[in-house]
Amino acid sequence: METYTAMRHFADSWGLLGMTIFFIAAVLFVFRPGSRRSADEAAQIPLKDD
């Protein structure tokens, strides 16, 4: 089997599954309880005067 064909089969199956799991994990991380306060604090960092 050629390298290209093997990589194509891998990307079609496990690569897609991996990207889907990563996307779901990223969405859950953003919308987890308590994330609004930490996001608001991070948004204010550029506006703080030291």
PDB file of N, CA, C and O in Angstrom:
ATOM      1  N   MET A   1       0.852  -1.182   0.000  1.00  0.00           N
ATOM      2  CA  MET A   1       0.000   0.000   0.000  1.00  0.00           C
ATOM      3  C   MET A   1       0.896   1.243   0.000  1.00  0.00           C
ATOM      4  O   MET A   1       1.884   1.318   0.730  1.00  0.00           O
ATOM      5  N   GLU A   2       0.535   2.179  -0.810  1.00  0.00           N
ATOM      6  CA  GLU A   2       1.309   3.405  -0.885  1.00  0.00           C
ATOM      7  C   GLU A   2       1.143   4.225   0.390  1.00  0.00           C
ATOM      8  O   GLU A   2       0.162   4.077   1.118  1.00  0.00           O
ATOM      9  N   THR A   3       2.097   5.071   0.637  1.00  0.00           N
ATOM     10  CA  THR A   3       2.040   5.932   1.821  1.00  0.00           C
ATOM     11  C   THR A   3       0.860   6.878   1.752  1.00  0.00           C
ATOM     12  O   THR A   3       0.177   7.091   2.753  1.00  0.00           O
ATOM     13  N   TYR A   4       0.611   7.449   0.584  1.00  0.00           N
ATOM     14  CA  TYR A   4      -0.503   8.383   0.436  1.00  0.00           C
ATOM     15  C   TYR A   4      -1.834   7.700   0.722  1.00  0.00           C
ATOM     16  O   TYR A   4      -2.689   8.257   1.411  1.00  0.00           O
ATOM     17  N   THR A   5      -2.004   6.511   0.198  1.00  0.00           N
ATOM     18  CA  THR A   5      -3.255   5.781   0.397  1.00  0.00           C
ATOM     19  C   THR A   5      -3.446   5.436   1.869  1.00  0.00           C
ATOM     20  O   THR A   5      -4.555   5.542   2.392  1.00  0.00           O
ATOM     21  N   ALA A   6      -2.388   5.031   2.528  1.00  0.00           N
ATOM     22  CA  ALA A   6      -2.489   4.696   3.946  1.00  0.00           C
ATOM     23  C   ALA A   6      -2.836   5.927   4.776  1.00  0.00           C
ATOM     24  O   ALA A   6      -3.674   5.861   5.676  1.00  0.00           O
ATOM     25  N   MET A   7      -2.193   7.041   4.474  1.00  0.00           N
ATOM     26  CA  MET A   7      -2.493   8.269   5.216  1.00  0.00           C
ATOM     27  C   MET A   7      -3.911   8.744   4.923  1.00  0.00           C
ATOM     28  O   MET A   7      -4.579   9.269   5.814  1.00  0.00           O
ATOM     29  N   ARG A   8      -4.377   8.571   3.703  1.00  0.00           N
ATOM     30  CA  ARG A   8      -5.733   8.977   3.337  1.00  0.00           C
ATOM     31  C   ARG A   8      -6.764   8.154   4.095  1.00  0.00           C
ATOM     32  O   ARG A   8      -7.754   8.700   4.582  1.00  0.00           O
ATOM     33  N   HIS A   9      -6.549   6.865   4.199  1.00  0.00           N
ATOM     34  CA  HIS A   9      -7.474   6.005   4.946  1.00  0.00           C
ATOM     35  C   HIS A   9      -7.465   6.362   6.428  1.00  0.00           C
ATOM     36  O   HIS A   9      -8.515   6.374   7.070  1.00  0.00           O
ATOM     37  N   PHE A  10      -6.297   6.651   6.968  1.00  0.00           N
ATOM     38  CA  PHE A  10      -6.196   7.045   8.375  1.00  0.00           C
ATOM     39  C   PHE A  10      -6.937   8.351   8.623  1.00  0.00           C
ATOM     40  O   PHE A  10      -7.673   8.472   9.603  1.00  0.00           O
ATOM     41  N   ALA A  11      -6.750   9.322   7.749  1.00  0.00           N
ATOM     42  CA  ALA A  11      -7.407  10.620   7.921  1.00  0.00           C
ATOM     43  C   ALA A  11      -8.923  10.497   7.768  1.00  0.00           C
ATOM     44  O   ALA A  11      -9.672  11.187   8.460  1.00  0.00           O
ATOM     45  N   ASP A  12      -9.369   9.643   6.885  1.00  0.00           N
ATOM     46  CA  ASP A  12     -10.808   9.474   6.680  1.00  0.00           C
ATOM     47  C   ASP A  12     -11.487   8.835   7.882  1.00  0.00           C
ATOM     48  O   ASP A  12     -12.660   9.106   8.139  1.00  0.00           O
ATOM     49  N   SER A  13     -10.791   8.012   8.605  1.00  0.00           N
ATOM     50  CA  SER A  13     -11.437   7.313   9.714  1.00  0.00           C
ATOM     51  C   SER A  13     -11.017   7.895  11.062  1.00  0.00           C
ATOM     52  O   SER A  13     -11.803   8.595  11.701  1.00  0.00           O
ATOM     53  N   TRP A  14      -9.823   7.624  11.492  1.00  0.00           N
ATOM     54  CA  TRP A  14      -9.390   8.018  12.837  1.00  0.00           C
ATOM     55  C   TRP A  14      -9.104   9.508  12.942  1.00  0.00           C
ATOM     56  O   TRP A  14      -9.289  10.098  14.006  1.00  0.00           O
ATOM     57  N   GLY A  15      -8.663  10.116  11.871  1.00  0.00           N
ATOM     58  CA  GLY A  15      -8.418  11.564  11.910  1.00  0.00           C
ATOM     59  C   GLY A  15      -9.694  12.344  12.122  1.00  0.00           C
ATOM     60  O   GLY A  15      -9.725  13.287  12.913  1.00  0.00           O
ATOM     61  N   LEU A  16     -10.745  11.960  11.426  1.00  0.00           N
ATOM     62  CA  LEU A  16     -12.039  12.619  11.597  1.00  0.00           C
ATOM     63  C   LEU A  16     -12.581  12.396  13.002  1.00  0.00           C
ATOM     64  O   LEU A  16     -13.113  13.320  13.617  1.00  0.00           O
ATOM     65  N   LEU A  17     -12.451  11.196  13.502  1.00  0.00           N
ATOM     66  CA  LEU A  17     -12.900  10.912  14.872  1.00  0.00           C
ATOM     67  C   LEU A  17     -12.114  11.733  15.885  1.00  0.00           C
ATOM     68  O   LEU A  17     -12.695  12.262  16.832  1.00  0.00           O
ATOM     69  N   GLY A  18     -10.813  11.845  15.703  1.00  0.00           N
ATOM     70  CA  GLY A  18      -9.984  12.635  16.613  1.00  0.00           C
ATOM     71  C   GLY A  18     -10.343  14.118  16.594  1.00  0.00           C
ATOM     72  O   GLY A  18     -10.410  14.755  17.644  1.00  0.00           O
ATOM     73  N   MET A  19     -10.574  14.664  15.408  1.00  0.00           N
ATOM     74  CA  MET A  19     -10.954  16.079  15.313  1.00  0.00           C
ATOM     75  C   MET A  19     -12.321  16.331  15.932  1.00  0.00           C
ATOM     76  O   MET A  19     -12.542  17.375  16.545  1.00  0.00           O
ATOM     77  N   THR A  20     -13.244  15.378  15.776  1.00  0.00           N
ATOM     78  CA  THR A  20     -14.570  15.519  16.373  1.00  0.00           C
ATOM     79  C   THR A  20     -14.487  15.501  17.887  1.00  0.00           C
ATOM     80  O   THR A  20     -15.138  16.308  18.551  1.00  0.00           O
ATOM     81  N   ILE A  21     -13.704  14.603  18.440  1.00  0.00           N
ATOM     82  CA  ILE A  21     -13.532  14.535  19.892  1.00  0.00           C
ATOM     83  C   ILE A  21     -12.865  15.805  20.409  1.00  0.00           C
ATOM     84  O   ILE A  21     -13.249  16.319  21.460  1.00  0.00           O
ATOM     85  N   PHE A  22     -11.873  16.317  19.686  1.00  0.00           N
ATOM     86  CA  PHE A  22     -11.209  17.555  20.095  1.00  0.00           C
ATOM     87  C   PHE A  22     -12.187  18.723  20.080  1.00  0.00           C
ATOM     88  O   PHE A  22     -12.172  19.545  20.996  1.00  0.00           O
ATOM     89  N   PHE A  23     -13.029  18.813  19.068  1.00  0.00           N
ATOM     90  CA  PHE A  23     -14.013  19.892  18.973  1.00  0.00           C
ATOM     91  C   PHE A  23     -15.008  19.831  20.126  1.00  0.00           C
ATOM     92  O   PHE A  23     -15.317  20.856  20.734  1.00  0.00           O
ATOM     93  N   ILE A  24     -15.505  18.649  20.428  1.00  0.00           N
ATOM     94  CA  ILE A  24     -16.460  18.494  21.534  1.00  0.00           C
ATOM     95  C   ILE A  24     -15.801  18.860  22.854  1.00  0.00           C
ATOM     96  O   ILE A  24     -16.423  19.512  23.693  1.00  0.00           O
ATOM     97  N   ALA A  25     -14.559  18.454  23.051  1.00  0.00           N
ATOM     98  CA  ALA A  25     -13.841  18.793  24.282  1.00  0.00           C
ATOM     99  C   ALA A  25     -13.618  20.294  24.397  1.00  0.00           C
ATOM    100  O   ALA A  25     -13.732  20.847  25.491  1.00  0.00           O
ATOM    101  N   ALA A  26     -13.306  20.959  23.299  1.00  0.00           N
ATOM    102  CA  ALA A  26     -13.102  22.412  23.322  1.00  0.00           C
ATOM    103  C   ALA A  26     -14.397  23.139  23.663  1.00  0.00           C
ATOM    104  O   ALA A  26     -14.384  24.102  24.430  1.00  0.00           O
ATOM    105  N   VAL A  27     -15.511  22.688  23.103  1.00  0.00           N
ATOM    106  CA  VAL A  27     -16.807  23.310  23.398  1.00  0.00           C
ATOM    107  C   VAL A  27     -17.170  23.100  24.859  1.00  0.00           C
ATOM    108  O   VAL A  27     -17.628  24.032  25.519  1.00  0.00           O
ATOM    109  N   LEU A  28     -16.974  21.898  25.372  1.00  0.00           N
ATOM    110  CA  LEU A  28     -17.267  21.633  26.785  1.00  0.00           C
ATOM    111  C   LEU A  28     -16.367  22.454  27.702  1.00  0.00           C
ATOM    112  O   LEU A  28     -16.808  22.906  28.759  1.00  0.00           O
ATOM    113  N   PHE A  29     -15.111  22.651  27.310  1.00  0.00           N
ATOM    114  CA  PHE A  29     -14.191  23.450  28.121  1.00  0.00           C
ATOM    115  C   PHE A  29     -14.636  24.904  28.188  1.00  0.00           C
ATOM    116  O   PHE A  29     -14.550  25.531  29.244  1.00  0.00           O
ATOM    117  N   VAL A  30     -15.107  25.439  27.082  1.00  0.00           N
ATOM    118  CA  VAL A  30     -15.533  26.842  27.037  1.00  0.00           C
ATOM    119  C   VAL A  30     -16.812  27.051  27.836  1.00  0.00           C
ATOM    120  O   VAL A  30     -16.953  28.061  28.527  1.00  0.00           O
ATOM    121  N   PHE A  31     -17.738  26.116  27.750  1.00  0.00           N
ATOM    122  CA  PHE A  31     -19.029  26.279  28.404  1.00  0.00           C
ATOM    123  C   PHE A  31     -19.111  25.590  29.765  1.00  0.00           C
ATOM    124  O   PHE A  31     -20.212  25.361  30.266  1.00  0.00           O
ATOM    125  N   ARG A  32     -17.987  25.258  30.366  1.00  0.00           N
ATOM    126  CA  ARG A  32     -18.008  24.620  31.683  1.00  0.00           C
ATOM    127  C   ARG A  32     -18.468  25.624  32.738  1.00  0.00           C
ATOM    128  O   ARG A  32     -18.328  26.831  32.540  1.00  0.00           O
ATOM    129  N   PRO A  33     -19.014  25.143  33.853  1.00  0.00           N
ATOM    130  CA  PRO A  33     -19.437  26.050  34.916  1.00  0.00           C
ATOM    131  C   PRO A  33     -18.244  26.823  35.490  1.00  0.00           C
ATOM    132  O   PRO A  33     -17.182  26.246  35.726  1.00  0.00           O
ATOM    133  N   GLY A  34     -18.420  28.100  35.708  1.00  0.00           N
ATOM    134  CA  GLY A  34     -17.366  28.915  36.285  1.00  0.00           C
ATOM    135  C   GLY A  34     -16.412  29.512  35.275  1.00  0.00           C
ATOM    136  O   GLY A  34     -15.482  30.219  35.663  1.00  0.00           O
ATOM    137  N   SER A  35     -16.606  29.256  34.000  1.00  0.00           N
ATOM    138  CA  SER A  35     -15.659  29.777  33.014  1.00  0.00           C
ATOM    139  C   SER A  35     -15.917  31.246  32.684  1.00  0.00           C
ATOM    140  O   SER A  35     -15.024  31.926  32.180  1.00  0.00           O
ATOM    141  N   ARG A  36     -17.111  31.740  32.957  1.00  0.00           N
ATOM    142  CA  ARG A  36     -17.418  33.134  32.638  1.00  0.00           C
ATOM    143  C   ARG A  36     -16.545  34.084  33.462  1.00  0.00           C
ATOM    144  O   ARG A  36     -16.048  35.080  32.937  1.00  0.00           O
ATOM    145  N   ARG A  37     -16.362  33.786  34.720  1.00  0.00           N
ATOM    146  CA  ARG A  37     -15.563  34.672  35.572  1.00  0.00           C
ATOM    147  C   ARG A  37     -14.113  34.710  35.114  1.00  0.00           C
ATOM    148  O   ARG A  37     -13.508  35.780  35.044  1.00  0.00           O
ATOM    149  N   SER A  38     -13.552  33.541  34.802  1.00  0.00           N
ATOM    150  CA  SER A  38     -12.154  33.519  34.359  1.00  0.00           C
ATOM    151  C   SER A  38     -12.000  34.170  32.978  1.00  0.00           C
ATOM    152  O   SER A  38     -10.977  34.796  32.700  1.00  0.00           O
ATOM    153  N   ALA A  39     -13.011  34.026  32.116  1.00  0.00           N
ATOM    154  CA  ALA A  39     -12.949  34.665  30.800  1.00  0.00           C
ATOM    155  C   ALA A  39     -13.059  36.182  30.942  1.00  0.00           C
ATOM    156  O   ALA A  39     -12.376  36.918  30.229  1.00  0.00           O
ATOM    157  N   ASP A  40     -13.909  36.658  31.851  1.00  0.00           N
ATOM    158  CA  ASP A  40     -14.020  38.100  32.076  1.00  0.00           C
ATOM    159  C   ASP A  40     -12.723  38.674  32.647  1.00  0.00           C
ATOM    160  O   ASP A  40     -12.308  39.771  32.273  1.00  0.00           O
ATOM    161  N   GLU A  41     -12.092  37.935  33.546  1.00  0.00           N
ATOM    162  CA  GLU A  41     -10.802  38.388  34.094  1.00  0.00           C
ATOM    163  C   GLU A  41      -9.737  38.451  33.000  1.00  0.00           C
ATOM    164  O   GLU A  41      -8.961  39.405  32.944  1.00  0.00           O
ATOM    165  N   ALA A  42      -9.700  37.469  32.160  1.00  0.00           N
ATOM    166  CA  ALA A  42      -8.716  37.450  31.065  1.00  0.00           C
ATOM    167  C   ALA A  42      -8.985  38.572  30.064  1.00  0.00           C
ATOM    168  O   ALA A  42      -8.049  39.118  29.480  1.00  0.00           O
ATOM    169  N   ALA A  43     -10.251  38.917  29.863  1.00  0.00           N
ATOM    170  CA  ALA A  43     -10.584  39.982  28.922  1.00  0.00           C
ATOM    171  C   ALA A  43     -10.164  41.340  29.444  1.00  0.00           C
ATOM    172  O   ALA A  43      -9.937  42.254  28.652  1.00  0.00           O
ATOM    173  N   GLN A  44     -10.054  41.499  30.752  1.00  0.00           N
ATOM    174  CA  GLN A  44      -9.693  42.782  31.349  1.00  0.00           C
ATOM    175  C   GLN A  44      -8.188  42.988  31.465  1.00  0.00           C
ATOM    176  O   GLN A  44      -7.753  44.087  31.811  1.00  0.00           O
ATOM    177  N   ILE A  45      -7.390  41.981  31.190  1.00  0.00           N
ATOM    178  CA  ILE A  45      -5.937  42.087  31.337  1.00  0.00           C
ATOM    179  C   ILE A  45      -5.354  43.226  30.500  1.00  0.00           C
ATOM    180  O   ILE A  45      -4.544  43.983  31.035  1.00  0.00           O
ATOM    181  N   PRO A  46      -5.708  43.401  29.231  1.00  0.00           N
ATOM    182  CA  PRO A  46      -5.102  44.494  28.454  1.00  0.00           C
ATOM    183  C   PRO A  46      -5.502  45.883  28.955  1.00  0.00           C
ATOM    184  O   PRO A  46      -4.811  46.863  28.677  1.00  0.00           O
ATOM    185  N   LEU A  47      -6.593  45.972  29.678  1.00  0.00           N
ATOM    186  CA  LEU A  47      -7.088  47.275  30.125  1.00  0.00           C
ATOM    187  C   LEU A  47      -6.536  47.690  31.486  1.00  0.00           C
ATOM    188  O   LEU A  47      -6.725  48.831  31.909  1.00  0.00           O
ATOM    189  N   LYS A  48      -5.866  46.788  32.163  1.00  0.00           N
ATOM    190  CA  LYS A  48      -5.326  47.099  33.491  1.00  0.00           C
ATOM    191  C   LYS A  48      -4.076  47.958  33.359  1.00  0.00           C
ATOM    192  O   LYS A  48      -3.232  47.722  32.495  1.00  0.00           O
ATOM    193  N   ASP A  49      -3.971  48.956  34.228  1.00  0.00           N
ATOM    194  CA  ASP A  49      -2.768  49.789  34.291  1.00  0.00           C
ATOM    195  C   ASP A  49      -1.890  49.259  35.412  1.00  0.00           C
ATOM    196  O   ASP A  49      -2.346  49.068  36.540  1.00  0.00           O
ATOM    197  N   ASP A  50      -0.636  49.027  35.090  1.00  0.00           N
ATOM    198  CA  ASP A  50       0.286  48.534  36.119  1.00  0.00           C
ATOM    199  C   ASP A  50       1.000  49.678  36.789  1.00  0.00           C
ATOM    200  O   ASP A  50       1.816  49.457  37.684  1.00  0.00           O
TER     201      ASP A  50
END
